[in-house]
Amino acid sequence: MSEHTPSEETTIETASEATIDTVEVAAEPVVPATPMQLVEALLFAHHVPVSIRKLAKLTELSEEIVQSTVTALQAEYRDRSGGIVIVLQDGNVQMTTAPEAAEQVAAFLKTDQAGELTRPALETLTIIAYRGPVSKSEIELIRGVNCSLILRNLMIRGLVEEAGETETGSPIYQVTIDFLKFLGITDIAQLPDYQELNENVHLKELLEKQSQDFFTDK
């Protein structure tokens, strides 16, 4: 049987302690999010005003707690004088840019709108065109990624618009009249292979191909 030197024993003991510490850390329970964290995260994810009632439903908190949380967030953002503010009006809340930065933000958005649509934006627009009205959750299920920023960009460009929301609170989107004008058609059914893509179960593959063949030529 081999014997360990004092330095080897110290190394073994240190490694053992590290292993135990790692196990103990991994076993620690996840700390639940605070009301402020939940409300702030949801406001960041929503690109349109969201009601206190909807926030309460999504966070499973009372409307009173949500209201007080929004008030606290407003004070926090106001005190730090940053580029983001929390706006509350008629029971609807939105995270938006500070008035002081309005001119620069407007210039940026104007430049952004003038640029070409990205591939993810084209794919998202294709899904809405062929499957709309379609919910945000369904769009993200098809694409496999969060589409909040893409949808915001498409709305800013005037290509899509909200058409209500599902029972679970997910926004529903459809293309706009400006979108039809952009393509030079008068009815959404005039899109190439509309009937097939609107009903086909193999939606993802077909839509990706369609976005390459059709919209990129416009």
Rosetta silent file (secondary structure, phi, psi, omega in degrees, C-alpha in Angstrom):
SEQUENCE: MSEHTPSEETTIETASEATIDTVEVAAEPVVPATPMQLVEALLFAHHVPVSIRKLAKLTELSEEIVQSTVTALQAEYRDRSGGIVIVLQDGNVQMTTAPEAAEQVAAFLKTDQAGELTRPALETLTIIAYRGPVSKSEIELIRGVNCSLILRNLMIRGLVEEAGETETGSPIYQVTIDFLKFLGITDIAQLPDYQELNENVHLKELLEKQSQDFFTDK
SCORE:     score description
SCORE:     0.000 S_00000001
   1 L     0.000  130.894 -178.607    0.000    0.000    0.000 S_00000001
   2 L   -80.540  149.940  178.677    1.433    3.400   -0.989 S_00000001
   3 L  -110.028  145.375  179.947    1.741    6.191    1.522 S_00000001
   4 L   -91.565  141.342  174.091    0.980    9.849    0.860 S_00000001
   5 L   -74.586  162.536  178.492    3.476   12.561    1.722 S_00000001
   6 H   -53.654  -40.613 -178.735    2.265   15.475    3.923 S_00000001
   7 H   -67.842  -36.981  178.982    1.938   17.738    0.850 S_00000001
   8 H   -67.880  -39.021  178.842   -0.101   15.093   -1.017 S_00000001
   9 H   -63.611  -39.570  179.026   -2.397   14.634    1.987 S_00000001
  10 H   -64.006  -41.181  179.295   -2.969   18.386    2.130 S_00000001
  11 H   -63.412  -42.526  179.706   -3.827   18.441   -1.569 S_00000001
  12 H   -63.357  -44.284 -179.239   -6.290   15.546   -1.173 S_00000001
  13 H   -63.759  -40.595  179.971   -7.954   17.197    1.827 S_00000001
  14 H   -64.853  -42.522  179.399   -8.260   20.510   -0.039 S_00000001
  15 H   -63.878  -40.212  179.552   -9.753   18.793   -3.074 S_00000001
  16 H   -64.190  -42.745  179.148  -12.206   16.914   -0.877 S_00000001
  17 H   -63.591  -40.089  179.759  -13.275   20.123    0.853 S_00000001
  18 H   -63.657  -39.877  178.936  -13.745   21.842   -2.502 S_00000001
  19 H   -63.745  -42.963  179.437  -15.901   18.959   -3.702 S_00000001
  20 H   -64.020  -42.772  179.939  -18.037   19.136   -0.587 S_00000001
  21 H   -61.903  -40.572 -179.955  -18.372   22.903   -0.931 S_00000001
  22 H   -62.705  -43.303  179.108  -19.433   22.504   -4.556 S_00000001
  23 H   -63.508  -41.924 -179.221  -22.089   19.973   -3.632 S_00000001
  24 H   -64.921  -39.739  179.340  -23.354   22.182   -0.840 S_00000001
  25 H   -65.689  -43.388 -179.106  -23.595   25.210   -3.149 S_00000001
  26 H   -64.338  -26.997 -176.428  -25.413   23.211   -5.822 S_00000001
  27 L   -83.477   -9.307 -178.786  -27.879   21.974   -3.237 S_00000001
  28 L   -66.290  137.482 -179.110  -28.897   25.483   -2.160 S_00000001
  29 L   -69.700  150.364  178.218  -32.505   26.317   -3.130 S_00000001
  30 L   -72.797  131.097 -179.172  -33.164   28.953   -5.776 S_00000001
  31 L   -76.866  126.461  179.973  -34.205   32.250   -4.224 S_00000001
  32 L   -61.736  149.049  178.555  -37.623   33.359   -5.554 S_00000001
  33 L   -68.642  145.696  177.380  -37.724   36.614   -7.500 S_00000001
  34 L   -78.494  160.447  176.736  -38.901   39.679   -5.622 S_00000001
  35 H   -54.594  -39.059 -179.713  -42.019   41.589   -6.745 S_00000001
  36 H   -65.852  -40.076  178.550  -39.758   44.375   -8.028 S_00000001
  37 H   -64.456  -43.178 -178.693  -37.676   41.943  -10.077 S_00000001
  38 H   -64.264  -49.044 -177.697  -40.770   40.322  -11.577 S_00000001
  39 H   -65.326  -43.873 -179.728  -42.513   43.570  -12.500 S_00000001
  40 H   -62.215  -42.517 -179.478  -39.351   45.167  -13.882 S_00000001
  41 H   -63.962  -41.569 -179.540  -38.572   42.098  -16.018 S_00000001
  42 H   -68.443  -38.284  177.684  -42.082   41.993  -17.466 S_00000001
  43 H   -64.852  -37.415  178.735  -42.047   45.711  -18.259 S_00000001
  44 H   -66.487  -38.484 -177.283  -38.729   45.257  -20.044 S_00000001
  45 H   -74.645  -28.002 -178.619  -40.099   42.333  -22.078 S_00000001
  46 L   -86.658  128.137  178.812  -43.317   44.163  -23.090 S_00000001
  47 L   -93.982    2.497  177.537  -42.905   46.670  -25.917 S_00000001
  48 L  -131.195  162.419  178.241  -46.367   48.133  -25.341 S_00000001
  49 L   -57.202  143.287  179.079  -48.151   49.443  -22.231 S_00000001
  50 E  -127.553  138.979 -175.024  -49.354   46.690  -19.896 S_00000001
  51 E   -76.762  156.352  175.667  -52.116   47.060  -17.335 S_00000001
  52 H   -58.850  -39.492 -179.791  -51.716   46.682  -13.595 S_00000001
  53 H   -61.903  -43.469 -179.773  -54.307   43.914  -13.766 S_00000001
  54 H   -67.275  -39.896  177.408  -52.321   41.975  -16.356 S_00000001
  55 H   -61.777  -39.616  178.751  -49.098   42.389  -14.375 S_00000001
  56 H   -63.835  -39.451  179.816  -50.877   41.063  -11.302 S_00000001
  57 H   -67.445  -42.552 -177.619  -52.076   38.036  -13.256 S_00000001
  58 H   -70.554  -34.015 -178.363  -48.651   37.316  -14.722 S_00000001
  59 H   -92.335  -10.646 -176.256  -46.806   37.701  -11.416 S_00000001
  60 L    60.528   36.327  175.803  -49.550   36.063   -9.323 S_00000001
  61 L  -114.479  164.139  177.042  -49.452   39.084   -7.014 S_00000001
  62 L   -73.588  156.622  179.210  -52.288   41.305   -5.863 S_00000001
  63 H   -63.541  -31.034  179.148  -53.008   44.478   -7.814 S_00000001
  64 H   -65.043  -43.385  179.702  -52.192   46.490   -4.681 S_00000001
  65 H   -66.410  -41.408  179.026  -48.705   44.960   -4.467 S_00000001
  66 H   -63.109  -42.779  179.817  -48.122   45.504   -8.182 S_00000001
  67 H   -60.781  -46.353  179.808  -49.248   49.110   -7.905 S_00000001
  68 H   -67.211  -33.426  178.217  -46.903   49.817   -4.993 S_00000001
  69 H   -67.168  -42.134  177.815  -44.081   48.020   -6.812 S_00000001
  70 H   -62.504  -42.162  177.989  -44.578   50.160   -9.902 S_00000001
  71 H   -60.385  -42.540  178.858  -44.518   53.287   -7.731 S_00000001
  72 H   -65.266  -39.988  178.053  -41.247   52.129   -6.150 S_00000001
  73 H   -64.720  -41.023  178.220  -39.751   51.426   -9.579 S_00000001
  74 H   -58.277  -45.317 -179.435  -40.764   54.858  -10.803 S_00000001
  75 H   -64.470  -41.755 -178.687  -38.992   56.473   -7.846 S_00000001
  76 H   -63.559  -46.357 -179.650  -35.885   54.330   -8.318 S_00000001
  77 H   -67.998  -35.380  179.153  -35.558   55.133  -12.019 S_00000001
  78 H   -68.243  -40.774 -177.703  -36.273   58.807  -11.391 S_00000001
  79 H   -66.740  -32.769 -177.733  -33.677   59.078   -8.621 S_00000001
  80 L   -87.468   -4.038  173.894  -30.870   57.609  -10.703 S_00000001
  81 L    50.344   46.538  179.126  -31.598   59.995  -13.614 S_00000001
  82 L   -89.548 -167.048 -178.674  -30.910   57.351  -16.253 S_00000001
  83 L   -90.068    0.460 -179.777  -32.097   57.006  -19.815 S_00000001
  84 E  -120.414  139.588  175.979  -35.119   54.852  -18.902 S_00000001
  85 E  -130.840  159.246  176.456  -38.292   55.891  -17.067 S_00000001
  86 E  -107.187  119.282 -177.902  -41.429   54.069  -15.923 S_00000001
  87 E  -103.607  131.751  177.811  -44.637   55.673  -17.161 S_00000001
  88 E  -125.820  120.171 -179.864  -47.977   55.008  -15.444 S_00000001
  89 E  -148.341  127.030  178.166  -51.187   56.348  -16.966 S_00000001
  90 L    53.318   39.231  177.224  -54.793   55.210  -16.589 S_00000001
  91 L    79.910    4.169  178.584  -53.724   51.945  -14.989 S_00000001
  92 E  -112.121  139.496 -175.349  -51.279   51.085  -17.789 S_00000001
  93 E  -121.041  143.718  176.539  -47.515   50.892  -17.266 S_00000001
  94 E  -150.188  140.764  171.999  -44.651   51.065  -19.741 S_00000001
  95 E   -89.456  123.587 -175.476  -40.877   51.214  -19.601 S_00000001
  96 E  -142.139  173.078 -179.278  -39.758   53.882  -22.034 S_00000001
  97 E   -77.254  151.509 -179.270  -36.870   56.203  -22.840 S_00000001
  98 L   -67.893  144.875 -179.616  -36.376   59.400  -20.859 S_00000001
  99 H   -55.683  -33.014 -178.305  -37.717   62.632  -22.445 S_00000001
 100 H   -62.510  -23.853 -177.931  -34.214   64.114  -22.354 S_00000001
 101 H  -103.423    9.083 -173.667  -33.053   61.501  -24.859 S_00000001
 102 H   -57.351  -43.507 -176.425  -36.115   61.736  -27.128 S_00000001
 103 H   -63.928  -44.989 -178.726  -34.347   63.513  -30.008 S_00000001
 104 H   -68.530  -39.221  179.196  -31.470   61.031  -30.189 S_00000001
 105 H   -65.225  -42.199  179.270  -33.774   58.023  -29.864 S_00000001
 106 H   -61.701  -40.565  179.096  -36.050   59.334  -32.624 S_00000001
 107 H   -65.869  -40.356  179.447  -33.041   59.789  -34.919 S_00000001
 108 H   -64.392  -45.509 -178.906  -31.832   56.281  -34.161 S_00000001
 109 H   -64.530  -36.213  178.836  -35.242   54.721  -34.827 S_00000001
 110 H   -64.191  -41.882  177.787  -35.548   56.621  -38.085 S_00000001
 111 H   -66.456  -40.690 -178.752  -32.195   55.242  -39.220 S_00000001
 112 H   -64.708  -37.109 -179.356  -33.119   51.764  -38.015 S_00000001
 113 H   -70.070  -29.598 -176.898  -36.386   51.821  -39.954 S_00000001
 114 H   -75.674  -19.955 -178.310  -34.636   52.834  -43.140 S_00000001
 115 L   -75.406  169.594  179.042  -32.352   49.795  -43.046 S_00000001
 116 L   -74.087  153.366  176.386  -33.117   46.389  -44.511 S_00000001
 117 L   -70.815  140.603  177.782  -34.967   43.801  -42.490 S_00000001
 118 L   -76.268  165.968  178.585  -32.769   41.194  -40.868 S_00000001
 119 H   -59.309  -46.045  177.208  -33.225   37.507  -41.574 S_00000001
 120 H   -59.656  -36.647  179.090  -34.897   36.886  -38.160 S_00000001
 121 H   -67.481  -40.590  177.877  -37.238   39.803  -38.837 S_00000001
 122 H   -63.142  -41.937  179.588  -38.125   38.431  -42.269 S_00000001
 123 H   -64.294  -42.958  179.467  -38.845   34.997  -40.805 S_00000001
 124 H   -64.403  -43.625  178.850  -41.049   36.510  -38.094 S_00000001
 125 H   -62.597  -37.965  178.867  -42.885   38.668  -40.628 S_00000001
 126 H   -63.683  -43.412  179.556  -43.443   35.615  -42.817 S_00000001
 127 H   -61.065  -44.418 -179.517  -44.980   33.675  -39.942 S_00000001
 128 H   -65.585  -40.366 -179.012  -47.361   36.531  -39.139 S_00000001
 129 H   -64.082  -44.205 -174.733  -48.292   36.961  -42.794 S_00000001
 130 H   -88.610  -20.458 -177.743  -49.054   33.298  -43.412 S_00000001
 131 H  -117.901   -7.337 -176.218  -50.456   32.338  -40.014 S_00000001
 132 L   -66.515  156.296   -4.783  -51.870   35.600  -38.692 S_00000001
 133 L   -64.788  133.310 -176.348  -53.584   36.568  -36.621 S_00000001
 134 E  -135.821  142.981 -176.740  -51.036   34.642  -34.551 S_00000001
 135 E   -79.479  157.804  178.285  -49.979   34.986  -30.918 S_00000001
 136 H   -59.792  -39.774 -179.305  -46.497   35.933  -29.752 S_00000001
 137 H   -64.846  -36.040  178.395  -46.189   32.592  -27.963 S_00000001
 138 H   -70.619  -38.540  177.937  -46.974   30.705  -31.191 S_00000001
 139 H   -61.042  -45.116 -178.251  -44.458   32.770  -33.141 S_00000001
 140 H   -70.565  -28.254  176.131  -41.774   31.998  -30.568 S_00000001
 141 H   -67.635  -39.644  179.872  -42.742   28.323  -30.579 S_00000001
 142 H   -70.439  -44.599 -176.375  -42.197   28.188  -34.337 S_00000001
 143 H   -84.141  -25.145  178.472  -38.928   30.160  -34.300 S_00000001
 144 L    81.677   10.919  179.677  -37.617   28.769  -31.016 S_00000001
 145 L  -142.034  163.732  175.549  -36.433   32.147  -29.695 S_00000001
 146 L   -69.561  133.185 -175.198  -37.803   35.240  -27.957 S_00000001
 147 L  -115.479   16.359 -175.533  -39.208   37.653  -30.549 S_00000001
 148 H   -56.512  -51.187 -177.234  -40.014   40.711  -28.416 S_00000001
 149 H   -68.439  -36.606  178.233  -37.457   43.054  -29.982 S_00000001
 150 H   -65.208  -43.960  179.471  -38.166   41.833  -33.503 S_00000001
 151 H   -64.056  -39.027  177.793  -41.896   42.380  -33.072 S_00000001
 152 H   -61.257  -43.514 -179.766  -41.260   45.850  -31.675 S_00000001
 153 H   -64.044  -42.533  180.000  -39.156   46.684  -34.729 S_00000001
 154 H   -65.838  -34.457  177.450  -41.790   45.383  -37.142 S_00000001
 155 H   -70.530  -39.856  177.927  -44.462   47.444  -35.375 S_00000001
 156 H   -61.193  -38.096  178.748  -42.288   50.566  -35.534 S_00000001
 157 L   -74.644  -11.176  179.130  -41.920   50.009  -39.267 S_00000001
 158 L    80.287   19.007 -178.169  -45.703   49.725  -39.552 S_00000001
 159 L   -91.114  -28.349  177.283  -45.620   46.218  -40.997 S_00000001
 160 E  -132.112  162.414  179.440  -47.455   44.417  -38.179 S_00000001
 161 E  -147.686  159.285  177.209  -49.933   45.436  -35.500 S_00000001
 162 E   -78.048  143.529 -178.857  -51.542   43.977  -32.412 S_00000001
 163 E  -129.511   34.404 -179.716  -54.956   42.405  -32.873 S_00000001
 164 E   113.108 -160.387  177.615  -55.823   41.569  -29.269 S_00000001
 165 E  -152.328  159.795 -179.508  -54.432   38.965  -26.903 S_00000001
 166 L   -77.410  174.592  178.901  -54.999   35.358  -25.897 S_00000001
 167 L   -62.813  -26.613  179.842  -56.669   34.219  -22.673 S_00000001
 168 L   -88.367    0.184  176.366  -53.211   33.800  -21.168 S_00000001
 169 L    94.529    6.437  179.569  -52.246   37.375  -22.029 S_00000001
 170 L   -81.082  127.427 -179.506  -50.029   36.715  -25.053 S_00000001
 171 E   -61.325  145.960  177.601  -50.358   39.491  -27.691 S_00000001
 172 E  -108.949  134.510 -176.097  -51.840   38.523  -31.056 S_00000001
 173 E  -119.812  151.352  174.007  -50.310   39.972  -34.231 S_00000001
 174 E  -145.458  161.485  179.079  -51.376   40.472  -37.804 S_00000001
 175 E   -76.603  158.860 -178.218  -49.900   42.271  -40.806 S_00000001
 176 L   -97.234  172.263  174.829  -51.005   45.830  -41.610 S_00000001
 177 H   -64.474  -34.840  178.249  -52.471   47.400  -44.706 S_00000001
 178 H   -61.987  -32.707  176.855  -49.096   49.059  -45.237 S_00000001
 179 H   -64.091  -43.755  179.028  -47.571   45.587  -45.446 S_00000001
 180 H   -63.926  -41.026  178.245  -49.978   44.665  -48.241 S_00000001
 181 H   -62.238  -40.155 -179.108  -49.180   47.935  -50.019 S_00000001
 182 H   -59.316  -37.453 -179.377  -45.465   47.212  -49.655 S_00000001
 183 H   -89.219   -9.085  179.465  -45.935   43.908  -51.484 S_00000001
 184 L    74.938   31.539  178.226  -48.375   45.365  -54.016 S_00000001
 185 L  -122.380  161.407 -178.683  -51.270   43.056  -53.121 S_00000001
 186 L  -110.333   -8.399 -179.063  -54.822   43.774  -51.952 S_00000001
 187 L  -146.298  138.987 -177.754  -55.505   40.578  -50.027 S_00000001
 188 H   -60.925  -27.930 -179.620  -53.292   38.442  -47.803 S_00000001
 189 H   -68.682  -10.442  178.645  -54.486   35.349  -49.670 S_00000001
 190 H   -81.341   -3.988  176.280  -52.636   36.645  -52.738 S_00000001
 191 L   -63.683  145.108  179.760  -49.305   35.723  -51.153 S_00000001
 192 L   -56.041  130.639  176.810  -47.508   32.899  -53.008 S_00000001
 193 L    56.155   32.159 -175.958  -48.636   29.456  -51.817 S_00000001
 194 H   -58.618  -48.292 -176.439  -50.713   31.105  -49.096 S_00000001
 195 H   -60.408  -42.225 -179.083  -53.232   28.290  -48.741 S_00000001
 196 H   -65.836  -46.558 -177.268  -50.534   25.635  -48.483 S_00000001
 197 H   -73.373  -27.931 -179.197  -48.421   27.526  -45.955 S_00000001
 198 H   -71.481  -25.289 -174.793  -51.418   28.643  -43.951 S_00000001
 199 H  -117.122  -13.153 -173.560  -52.529   25.087  -43.320 S_00000001
 200 L   -68.949  136.570 -178.372  -49.415   22.913  -43.680 S_00000001
 201 L   -73.777  -26.016  179.191  -48.280   21.114  -40.544 S_00000001
 202 L   -88.855   59.156 -169.026  -44.614   21.341  -41.550 S_00000001
 203 H   -67.132  -45.629 -171.788  -44.770   25.081  -41.032 S_00000001
 204 H   -59.371  -50.364 -177.874  -41.302   25.945  -39.853 S_00000001
 205 H   -63.073  -42.643 -178.046  -39.359   24.511  -42.802 S_00000001
 206 H   -67.661  -40.137 -178.799  -41.753   25.899  -45.374 S_00000001
 207 H   -67.418  -39.830  178.873  -41.855   29.368  -43.842 S_00000001
 208 H   -62.127  -41.850  178.977  -38.081   29.624  -43.665 S_00000001
 209 H   -66.056  -41.820 -177.902  -37.841   28.707  -47.340 S_00000001
 210 H   -64.997  -37.105 -179.434  -40.624   31.113  -48.266 S_00000001
 211 H   -65.779  -31.405  178.538  -38.964   34.012  -46.441 S_00000001
 212 H   -74.563  -46.247 -173.007  -35.795   33.455  -48.493 S_00000001
 213 H   -74.972  -29.654 -170.374  -37.526   33.031  -51.863 S_00000001
 214 L  -108.030  -60.806 -172.729  -40.126   35.758  -51.590 S_00000001
 215 H   -69.328  -31.807 -178.145  -39.501   38.585  -49.132 S_00000001
 216 H   -69.932  -13.972  177.867  -35.793   38.946  -49.778 S_00000001
 217 H   -86.015   -9.888 -176.838  -36.610   39.795  -53.391 S_00000001
 218 L   -85.902    0.000    0.000  -38.677   42.792  -52.322 S_00000001
